[in-house]
Amino acid sequence: MTKIKIDQRFSPYQMPSVIIGTIVDEKPNFMLCTWVSRVNRNPPTWMASINRKHYTMNGIRENRVFSMNFPSANLMQLADYIGITSGRAADKSSLFTIFYGETNAPMIEECVLNMELEVREMIEFPDHFIVLGNAVTSYIDEENMTDNRPDMKKMNPVIYTGAEKQPTYWTLGEKIGDAFQLGKEFKKLKT
């Protein structure tokens, strides 16, 4: 097999598609963010990499709270619209049923999972801010639970592949095994 060079901006791992919510100029505002990851277990801390030009950053800087709203696949056309439309040009809050929890961060009822976060730190890069937020409270639709746990199949979350010039959305495939168990099975075979 021959290795070839590719664009170094290609991301080999997929990230969730998340709608970020915050208050900007006293109104709820939303944007699609696809550079998102959990970075710490306790306290549960999440990272969102947001372009410094995004209108939403004004609200995050001012209020120090934001929400992460995880859409299911059936909401992606609207979510993609949110991603290509600036809050400077359109009021996107009328597209959703909005609710609030313990913070003043607006959350989207139609999304399968919602988190409200408090800003822990913002790291400035040349074209993006890395926003680190501690999760305050998380909410899920009861119908997306199985055995008192979130059920990924029922949630039908969307992931983003960040291939330059051809970014795409995907849903999850089939479960291939339980984490931290597959290796134990392999270990047994080796002994």
CORTA-V294422 format. One record per residue. N is the residue number from 1. RES is the residue in three letters. PHI is phi in degrees with one decimal (none if undefined). PSI is psi as a letter, one per 30 degrees, with the letter a starting at -180 (* if undefined). OMEGA is omega in degrees with one decimal (none if undefined). Layout:
N/RES/PHI/PSI/OMEGA + N/RES/PHI/PSI/OMEGA
//
This chain:
1/MET/none/k/-178.5 + 2/THR/-106.1/k/175.6 + 3/LYS/-82.8/k/176.4 + 4/ILE/-124.1/l/178.1 + 5/LYS/-79.3/k/175.0 + 6/ILE/-129.6/l/178.3 + 7/ASP/-56.5/k/-176.6 + 8/GLN/-66.8/f/178.3 + 9/ARG/-84.3/f/178.2 + 10/PHE/-61.4/k/178.6 + 11/SER/-103.9/j/-177.3 + 12/PRO/-77.0/f/177.3 + 13/TYR/-115.9/k/-175.1 + 14/GLN/-91.6/k/-177.5 + 15/MET/-121.6/l/179.1 + 16/PRO/-69.2/k/171.6 + 17/SER/-89.1/k/-172.4 + 18/VAL/-130.2/k/174.0 + 19/ILE/-97.1/j/179.6 + 20/ILE/-86.4/k/177.8 + 21/GLY/-122.8/k/175.1 + 22/THR/-160.1/l/176.6 + 23/ILE/-98.4/k/176.7 + 24/VAL/-126.6/k/-178.7 + 25/ASP/51.3/h/175.7 + 26/GLU/67.0/g/177.9 + 27/LYS/-130.9/k/174.5 + 28/PRO/-62.5/k/178.1 + 29/ASN/-138.3/k/-177.3 + 30/PHE/-133.8/k/174.4 + 31/MET/-144.3/l/175.1 + 32/LEU/-85.4/k/178.2 + 33/CYS/-127.9/k/-178.6 + 34/THR/-118.0/g/174.7 + 35/TRP/-105.9/i/-172.2 + 36/VAL/-135.5/k/176.8 + 37/SER/-161.5/k/169.9 + 38/ARG/-79.6/k/-176.2 + 39/VAL/-121.3/f/179.1 + 40/ASN/-153.0/k/-178.1 + 41/ARG/-83.7/e/-175.3 + 42/ASN/-140.0/j/4.9 + 43/PRO/-73.7/l/179.0 + 44/PRO/-64.4/j/-175.2 + 45/THR/-119.5/k/-179.6 + 46/TRP/-118.3/l/178.4 + 47/MET/-118.6/k/170.4 + 48/ALA/-127.6/k/176.7 + 49/SER/-97.0/j/-171.7 + 50/ILE/-122.5/k/179.0 + 51/ASN/-56.8/k/-175.3 + 52/ARG/-61.3/f/-179.0 + 53/LYS/-79.9/f/-175.8 + 54/HIS/-65.8/k/177.9 + 55/TYR/-55.0/e/-178.1 + 56/THR/-59.4/e/-179.9 + 57/MET/-59.6/e/177.4 + 58/ASN/-58.5/e/-179.8 + 59/GLY/-69.6/e/179.3 + 60/ILE/-65.0/e/178.5 + 61/ARG/-63.7/e/-176.1 + 62/GLU/-72.9/e/-171.7 + 63/ASN/-95.8/f/179.2 + 64/ARG/63.3/g/172.3 + 65/VAL/-138.3/l/176.2 + 66/PHE/-159.3/l/176.8 + 67/SER/-119.2/l/169.7 + 68/MET/-118.4/k/-177.3 + 69/ASN/-119.6/j/-174.7 + 70/PHE/-96.2/j/180.0 + 71/PRO/-80.7/l/170.6 + 72/SER/-87.7/l/-175.9 + 73/ALA/-57.7/e/-176.9 + 74/ASN/-70.0/f/-179.5 + 75/LEU/-106.4/g/-170.2 + 76/MET/-71.2/f/176.9 + 77/GLN/-64.0/e/177.4 + 78/LEU/-67.7/e/179.2 + 79/ALA/-62.6/e/179.1 + 80/ASP/-66.2/e/174.9 + 81/TYR/-59.0/e/178.2 + 82/ILE/-57.7/e/-178.0 + 83/GLY/-73.0/f/-177.8 + 84/ILE/-104.7/g/-177.8 + 85/THR/-121.2/k/-179.0 + 86/SER/-78.1/k/173.3 + 87/GLY/-65.6/f/174.8 + 88/ARG/-69.7/f/-174.9 + 89/ALA/-101.2/f/-175.2 + 90/ALA/-148.7/k/174.1 + 91/ASP/-87.1/j/-176.3 + 92/LYS/-85.2/f/-177.1 + 93/SER/-66.0/f/-178.8 + 94/SER/-74.0/f/-178.9 + 95/LEU/-81.9/f/-173.7 + 96/PHE/-131.9/l/166.1 + 97/THR/-91.4/j/-173.4 + 98/ILE/-101.8/k/172.1 + 99/PHE/-135.5/l/-178.2 + 100/TYR/-127.6/k/178.2 + 101/GLY/-113.5/b/-176.2 + 102/GLU/-83.2/f/176.7 + 103/THR/-109.8/a/177.6 + 104/ASN/-96.5/g/179.1 + 105/ALA/-80.3/k/179.5 + 106/PRO/-71.5/k/178.5 + 107/MET/-123.7/l/-173.3 + 108/ILE/-104.8/j/-179.6 + 109/GLU/-58.2/e/-175.2 + 110/GLU/-71.7/f/178.3 + 111/CYS/-81.3/k/-174.3 + 112/VAL/-77.6/f/179.8 + 113/LEU/-141.2/k/-179.8 + 114/ASN/-132.7/k/174.8 + 115/MET/-132.6/k/170.0 + 116/GLU/-110.3/k/-172.8 + 117/LEU/-130.4/k/172.5 + 118/GLU/-106.5/k/-179.3 + 119/VAL/-64.9/k/175.7 + 120/ARG/-94.7/e/-176.7 + 121/GLU/-163.0/l/172.5 + 122/MET/-125.7/k/-179.9 + 123/ILE/-111.8/k/-175.1 + 124/GLU/-94.7/k/173.2 + 125/PHE/-112.3/l/-177.3 + 126/PRO/-54.9/e/-178.9 + 127/ASP/-123.3/f/-178.5 + 128/HIS/-136.4/l/165.9 + 129/PHE/-105.2/k/168.7 + 130/ILE/-93.2/j/179.9 + 131/VAL/-101.1/j/175.9 + 132/LEU/-99.4/k/-178.8 + 133/GLY/-130.2/k/174.5 + 134/ASN/-86.0/k/178.9 + 135/ALA/-68.3/k/178.2 + 136/VAL/-92.9/e/-179.8 + 137/THR/-148.4/k/175.5 + 138/SER/-122.6/k/-177.6 + 139/TYR/-132.7/k/177.7 + 140/ILE/-139.5/k/173.5 + 141/ASP/-66.9/k/-177.7 + 142/GLU/-55.9/e/-179.4 + 143/GLU/-66.7/f/179.3 + 144/ASN/-97.6/g/178.7 + 145/MET/-108.8/k/171.8 + 146/THR/-137.9/k/-178.5 + 147/ASP/52.7/h/177.9 + 148/ASN/62.9/g/176.7 + 149/ARG/-132.6/k/174.9 + 150/PRO/-58.5/k/-177.9 + 151/ASP/-108.3/j/-175.4 + 152/MET/-59.4/e/-179.5 + 153/LYS/-64.0/e/178.8 + 154/LYS/-68.3/e/-178.4 + 155/MET/-67.8/e/-179.6 + 156/ASN/52.4/h/-178.0 + 157/PRO/-70.3/l/-177.3 + 158/VAL/-114.6/k/174.3 + 159/ILE/-114.2/l/-176.0 + 160/TYR/-116.8/k/171.4 + 161/THR/-107.1/k/-171.6 + 162/GLY/-91.9/h/177.4 + 163/ALA/-63.4/k/179.4 + 164/GLU/-59.2/k/178.8 + 165/LYS/69.8/f/176.6 + 166/GLN/-153.4/h/178.4 + 167/PRO/-69.7/k/-176.0 + 168/THR/-140.3/l/173.9 + 169/TYR/-106.2/k/179.3 + 170/TRP/-139.0/l/169.1 + 171/THR/-99.5/l/179.9 + 172/LEU/-70.8/k/174.6 + 173/GLY/-90.8/a/-179.1 + 174/GLU/-81.6/l/174.1 + 175/LYS/-66.7/k/178.9 + 176/ILE/-106.2/f/178.2 + 177/GLY/165.0/l/179.2 + 178/ASP/-91.6/k/178.5 + 179/ALA/-60.5/k/179.1 + 180/PHE/70.4/g/174.8 + 181/GLN/-107.9/e/179.9 + 182/LEU/-58.0/e/178.8 + 183/GLY/-65.1/e/177.6 + 184/LYS/-64.9/e/177.8 + 185/GLU/-64.3/e/178.4 + 186/PHE/-63.2/e/-179.2 + 187/LYS/-59.6/e/178.5 + 188/LYS/-63.2/e/179.5 + 189/LEU/-67.3/e/-177.8 + 190/LYS/-77.9/f/-176.4 + 191/THR/-96.3/*/none
//
